[in-house]
Amino acid sequence: MSEYLSKIKSPADVKRLGLIELERLAEEIRERLITGVAKTGGHIGPNLGVVELTLAMHYVFDTPRDSFVFDVSHQSYVHKLLTGRESRFDTIRQPEGLNGFMLRTESEHDSFGAGHAGTALSAALGMAVARDMAGGNEHIVALAGDAAFTNGISFEALNNIAAQTRRMIIVLNDNEWSIDKNVGAIAEYLHKIATSQTYISLHDRATGLVEKIGGKAARHIVRKAEEAAKGIVGRGMIFEEFGLEYYGPIDGHNLPLLIETFRVLKQLDRPVILHAITQKGRGFQPALEKQKKFHGLGPYDPATGETKPTGQKTYSEVFAESLTKLADIDDKVVAITAAMPNGTALDLFRPHHPNRYFDVGIAEEHAVLFAAGMATKGFRPFCAIYSTFLQRAFDQVVHDVALQELPVVFCMDRGGLSGDDGPTHHGLFDISYLRGIPNIVHMDPKDEDELQDMMFTALRHSGPSAIRYPRGIGPGSVVKEKPVALEIGRAEVIHDCKPNSDVAIFSLGGMLPEAERLAAMLRKEGCSAAVINARFAKPLDHECIARYARRCSLVVTFEDHVLAGGFGSAVLESLAEQGIDTPVIRVGWPDQFIEHGKVESLRAKYGLTAEAALQRVRPHLRHAVGA
Ligand SMILES: Cc1ncc(C[n+]2csc(CCOP(=O)(O)OP(=O)(O)O)c2C)c(N)n1
């Protein structure tokens, strides 16, 4: 039983503690994070890194009056623990439980929801300007990781902040890690600042003095140290050039120093950035040793950090292995990731073709444009970007790739419901947002082997294509040694039917087992059913759709995607165009944001199962028992 943490019902309780008690609370928080996330899975490393920062922020500022805006907000667990959600912490990412990110509907202390990177500075600036316009004096504090500064939006905000507000605090939480090691010029620049020897020694001195003296004198010394330090790094400080006053770097685990510094920053009438150096995974040895793995993971042993071996290969791994094969046979194949070498499994590709692997940082728009540029010179870029993150690069897909018919392949991992991460991460919109774009081929494999074939098909195709595949493992099909090219726009008939049959079931991607189960249930009820693996959401197999819609009295479509504008919608359009009025039942996600939870139970809740489909099909059946 924790002595301090269990008594924290709101940030007001944090403010009542003395420094020594705060240090103890920090220890208890770490313990709670390590043991709690061991059961639920989640972003343990990032949260262990911001324990002191979050504590100091809540000690000095006053949410919900003041607003904290966390970038990505995967590091908001400590904030959740301090804002009345400690007793429900074990439910994080569980069905009906706490969300793994900030959520405005979850708490008045969550001023802004996020899950995608790069949003904190712009959102915080919007709040600051709104406050200024209303004549308010509350504080707006944005906390963003070093990798968030590889994102274009952060720089769009930086370009705008000094012109728009005189008061806003940015905390740069610099642990040198994105999910993988942070990359690029900004990462190197921050590294240079953080490792400047003189800087650090000045800092240590200031820190020591703050601890000894405390109060006003200490603040003066910190400022003096910081001013001197600024001179060392030079006047070209990038943040100063943007009109922000730069403070730091300071030790992001030194609670007294952080508290003193925040107290100083609170007084200032100008936008400031505090550069705090933190350690991802601090206090948990396995997380310190394996930074990448412990950024975010499933349940683990809290003593050793061990996780259960997964066994079967994930779709991401099959993707990476297949891309390696394609790169072996075609030296124009290149792989591009936007800071997700681990999530997309491209880190398996990298050792085989290090010169044809590019991690461009959290910069999806740039990744797509970069791919487009390479494609103009004859390369065949495979952009591995989660379905949800490709939303960022919509215009680049339209304006730069599709319009110029460049052969870029979008490999959309997490296409479909992503489960525990929730609505920020579900990949439920890519058919809708891509299928209206001319020239794009949109594919969705039924299994791992078909994923490889689709990648090969995309490679042989002269224009842009997109392949979506789900999170985690597939049915476990054997992946052929050599891929074969599919005929573009041709569906695969899995179970045929004769004229005058009952139901034609068109399934897209990983929903095929549900479609087959529905067909089996229908057969049991004395009905005939065809099952077709659509393969392509664009171009559709219009001829096949027409043939089976004419043969059967009902069409059913299955997709792991929103119904609005999705595959079923495309089938309806096709039928309307062809003048066929066979009724259609569409199975897919409704027109609302789907909460986090287990995929199976959410599918059951929202009717994406054979059983639910059968209930809807029955009233339409001519020969059904009990129809
Ligand atoms: C647009 C977008 N692309 C990719 C991701 C995946 N992602 C989640 S956290 C993260 C790294 C964040 O690193 P940083 O901001 O430095 O915070 P840290 O985890 O190191 O504390 C990435 C790439 C995302 N959330 N949003």
The ligand as an SDF file (V2000), in Angstrom:
LIG
                    3D

 26 27  0  0  0  0  0  0  0  0999 V2000
    1.7880   11.3790  -36.4980 C   0  0  0  0  0  0  0  0  0  0  0  0
    2.3890   10.2840  -35.6540 C   0  0  0  0  0  0  0  0  0  0  0  0
    3.3370    9.4670  -36.1740 N   0  0  0  0  0  0  0  0  0  0  0  0
    3.8690    8.4740  -35.4250 C   0  0  0  0  0  0  0  0  0  0  0  0
    3.4610    8.2860  -34.1360 C   0  0  0  0  0  0  0  0  0  0  0  0
    4.0040    7.1170  -33.3200 C   0  0  0  0  0  0  0  0  0  0  0  0
    4.7110    7.6010  -32.1220 N   0  0  0  0  0  0  0  0  0  0  0  0
    4.1470    7.6020  -30.9070 C   0  0  0  0  0  0  0  0  0  0  0  0
    5.1330    8.1750  -29.7260 S   0  0  0  0  0  0  0  0  0  0  0  0
    6.3990    8.3780  -30.8180 C   0  0  0  0  0  0  0  0  0  0  0  0
    7.7330    8.8610  -30.3490 C   0  0  0  0  0  0  0  0  0  0  0  0
    7.5940   10.0550  -29.4980 C   0  0  0  0  0  0  0  0  0  0  0  0
    8.8470   10.4400  -29.0750 O   0  0  0  0  0  0  0  0  0  0  0  0
    8.9870   11.7020  -28.1780 P   0  0  0  0  0  0  0  0  0  0  0  0
    8.0430   12.7680  -28.6590 O   0  0  0  0  0  0  0  0  0  0  0  0
   10.4130   12.0700  -28.1160 O   0  0  0  0  0  0  0  0  0  0  0  0
    8.4440   11.2390  -26.7580 O   0  0  0  0  0  0  0  0  0  0  0  0
    9.0200   10.0750  -25.8190 P   0  0  0  0  0  0  0  0  0  0  0  0
    8.2030    8.8600  -26.0960 O   0  0  0  0  0  0  0  0  0  0  0  0
   10.4740    9.8700  -26.1300 O   0  0  0  0  0  0  0  0  0  0  0  0
    8.8000   10.5730  -24.4530 O   0  0  0  0  0  0  0  0  0  0  0  0
    6.0200    8.0110  -32.1080 C   0  0  0  0  0  0  0  0  0  0  0  0
    6.8860    8.0380  -33.2970 C   0  0  0  0  0  0  0  0  0  0  0  0
    2.4590    9.1420  -33.6420 C   0  0  0  0  0  0  0  0  0  0  0  0
    1.9630    8.9990  -32.4200 N   0  0  0  0  0  0  0  0  0  0  0  0
    1.9420   10.1150  -34.4120 N   0  0  0  0  0  0  0  0  0  0  0  0
  1  2  1  0
  2  3  1  0
  2 26  2  0
  3  4  2  0
  4  5  1  0
  5  6  1  0
  5 24  2  0
  6  7  1  0
  7  8  2  0
  7 22  1  0
  8  9  1  0
  9 10  1  0
 10 11  1  0
 10 22  2  0
 11 12  1  0
 12 13  1  0
 13 14  1  0
 14 15  2  0
 14 16  1  0
 14 17  1  0
 17 18  1  0
 18 19  2  0
 18 20  1  0
 18 21  1  0
 22 23  1  0
 24 25  1  0
 24 26  1  0
M  CHG  1   7   1
M  END
$$$$
